């Protein structure tokens, strides 16, 4: 009886061992951290010290917020040509280019630098410079108001249905790639706002275009009595985000075939039936290889909830694309929770993790990471390595050097 049971017991025992023991990584593994604008030191010495601190904790990648609320941390001739500020005032006043310093400093430690761009979210409590210059791009709610209020704050977004928005972002990213020795481009807020809070992109021209194609003004669609039309309107808006990503993907890899293009996504961001989610159809992006790496924001202070989000992501990811787990480092009841989340991302066969965010990484956490899940120092994966992880049968119309979206 025991002999007959052995083939079944061995895999089970191996799984239990893996689930209860830390995994070591000799293979490349992404160990990144998001560095927000407010955390960027306004001096060369401060940035270099920050990079050294992270390198000593065995991080191998930095995602530095480079475009936030419509302005860049680096000098941008592209923005100046649009009639916008050339650089954030705080860095311009000190004649500092933080992105350049991050890159040179990180590369000395063999660390990657990914420029982090906040895409459609451009204004906090005021429309901001970008929407003041291009008011036609503003995201209009179903009731005709601009932006939306959540808590004490008012948020302003651009609507990706505007052709000018697409041209703006491809131009902005092109300049960054041409001027800086980046390892990656990371896109955040490449989505709509939470549709339970804000139902947006009802500008008159978009409503007219939709009506010309489908015979109904979207503002008149009742989700309960016209579910098919409501799904169509959601698909129409979600497709505008997909189209922009497809264009960015082609542009980015035409300029530099080695750049890693990643997007931060909401695990439940895709439209499902009558739930629009965040109109962020990332399962389709993965299937069509419109990016190199997915970074699902599997944020939770509770380990089991993070595990559930990770399993949900894998259910839709279907090994179509590599993924790095987005892990929160704030509001943790126990520092061990962070380590368990890193370990579980490995069990889930993610190719790394990105911790949100630098301000929450105190010396105790950094030392513990180095002694725990990051004990063995490893290199960050290249784009070529990441592409090699995708089974050949998963590729459709796709080139290793310059992806051509379907």
Helices and strands as residue ranges (DSSP letters): H 2-20, E 30-35, G 37-39, H 44-56, E 61-68, E 71-72, H 77-81, H 89-93, H 98-108, E 112-118, E 121-124, H 128-133, G 135-137, E 148-150, E 153-157, H 163-179, E 184-188, H 204-214, G 218-220, H 227-255, E 260-265, H 282-288, E 293-296, H 303-317, E 322-323, E 325-328, H 335-347, E 352-356, G 358-360, H 363-371, H 383-388, G 392-394
